[in-house]
Amino acid sequence: MSKRKQAYWLSDGEWAAIEPHLPRGRSGAHRVDDRRVVSGIVHMLRSGAPWRDCPPEYGPYTTVYNRFNRWSRQGVWSEIFYALTGKSDVVTGAIDATYVKAHRSAGGAKGGPSTTPSELLAADERPKSTR
């Protein structure tokens, strides 16, 4: 039985700090609850999982991803970051400490050429020496 990670929801204080900086007055289809979608975005960024694996509690994963992508292009996340921290520069980066051990000969360093003598001979060419 797999243990499902509990969904992340923004607290009332976090939401009160973020909500005034979200875009308003967009025309189009009925807008999904912003708090639910932003909670989904934060959850997905914290988990590092693919957007397709977004839990259904946050709504359709396409909505969560599209909102994150659109607001990234519009600079909404930079404004929110500045409002919450007072800093204008966002430093992004990734550090990954994973690695894969491979056997020392896995790169082909030992063992000589990988071609066989029969591959070296052309179909109509005779061997240059015989035993």
Contacts in CASP RR format, 6 or more apart in sequence:
PFRMAT RR
TARGET T0000
AUTHOR 0000-0000-0000
METHOD contacts of the structure
MODEL  1
MSKRKQAYWLSDGEWAAIEPHLPRGRSGAHRVDDRRVVSGIVHMLRSGAP
WRDCPPEYGPYTTVYNRFNRWSRQGVWSEIFYALTGKSDVVTGAIDATYV
KAHRSAGGAKGGPSTTPSELLAADERPKSTR
4 55 0 8 1.000
5 47 0 8 1.000
7 39 0 8 1.000
7 40 0 8 1.000
7 43 0 8 1.000
7 55 0 8 1.000
7 57 0 8 1.000
7 58 0 8 1.000
8 39 0 8 1.000
8 40 0 8 1.000
8 42 0 8 1.000
8 43 0 8 1.000
8 46 0 8 1.000
9 39 0 8 1.000
10 18 0 8 1.000
10 35 0 8 1.000
10 38 0 8 1.000
10 39 0 8 1.000
10 42 0 8 1.000
15 35 0 8 1.000
15 38 0 8 1.000
17 83 0 8 1.000
17 84 0 8 1.000
18 38 0 8 1.000
18 80 0 8 1.000
18 84 0 8 1.000
19 34 0 8 1.000
19 35 0 8 1.000
20 83 0 8 1.000
21 76 0 8 1.000
21 79 0 8 1.000
21 80 0 8 1.000
21 83 0 8 1.000
22 34 0 8 1.000
22 38 0 8 1.000
22 76 0 8 1.000
23 71 0 8 1.000
23 74 0 8 1.000
23 76 0 8 1.000
32 59 0 8 1.000
32 63 0 8 1.000
36 57 0 8 1.000
36 58 0 8 1.000
36 59 0 8 1.000
37 58 0 8 1.000
37 59 0 8 1.000
37 63 0 8 1.000
37 64 0 8 1.000
37 67 0 8 1.000
38 67 0 8 1.000
39 58 0 8 1.000
40 54 0 8 1.000
40 55 0 8 1.000
40 58 0 8 1.000
40 64 0 8 1.000
41 64 0 8 1.000
41 67 0 8 1.000
41 68 0 8 1.000
43 54 0 8 1.000
43 55 0 8 1.000
43 58 0 8 1.000
44 51 0 8 1.000
44 54 0 8 1.000
44 64 0 8 1.000
44 68 0 8 1.000
51 61 0 8 1.000
51 64 0 8 1.000
51 65 0 8 1.000
52 61 0 8 1.000
53 61 0 8 1.000
54 61 0 8 1.000
54 64 0 8 1.000
54 65 0 8 1.000
58 64 0 8 1.000
71 77 0 8 1.000
77 90 0 8 1.000
78 88 0 8 1.000
78 90 0 8 1.000
81 87 0 8 1.000
81 90 0 8 1.000
82 88 0 8 1.000
104 110 0 8 1.000
105 111 0 8 1.000
108 114 0 8 1.000
121 127 0 8 1.000
END
